[in-house]
Amino acid sequence: MKKSILTCAAAVFFLFTVSVPALPQDPATKTAVSPQVVEITADNYEFTPAEVHVKKGTRVQLKVKSVDKTHGLKLDPYPEGALPTGDPGLRFEQSPDTGKIKKSETGGLIFVAEKPGVYEFKCSVVCGFGHGRMKGKLIVDE
Ligand SMILES: [Cu+2]
């Protein structure tokens, strides 16, 4: 019994110290910097804006609102032209995919833009005939 408690404590310690990378911190308060919020609407097979610029090192929250029907947004963690190996250029705090966002609802992603480049996002829910062209770009500037 004691051993399993120790194992559990070790696992919790590991989770909090090793697998959760440090977020950008405010040097004065030592707390995670509040994210830059970017609002995107998903409507009629388009994301608006379809091109978003953020600066390298920024913690970003994408807020995605579905207007006409259920959509989703999936953001590639690797920049265009890069092989999907090694450290990604975007470090997500949860998933790079919002999952289903129903009509009139808002979903979101939160990540740190670590490497400059162009990152594609697209609709992650098969939403109709225009689904395949429902794309956009996140550009991380130096
Ligand atoms: Cu879609």
Boltz pocket constraint, residues with backbone or C-beta under 6 A from the ligand:
constraints:
  - pocket:
      binder: B
      contacts: [[A, 70], [A, 71], [A, 72], [A, 123], [A, 124], [A, 125], [A, 126], [A, 127], [A, 128], [A, 130], [A, 131], [A, 132], [A, 134]]
      max_distance: 6.0
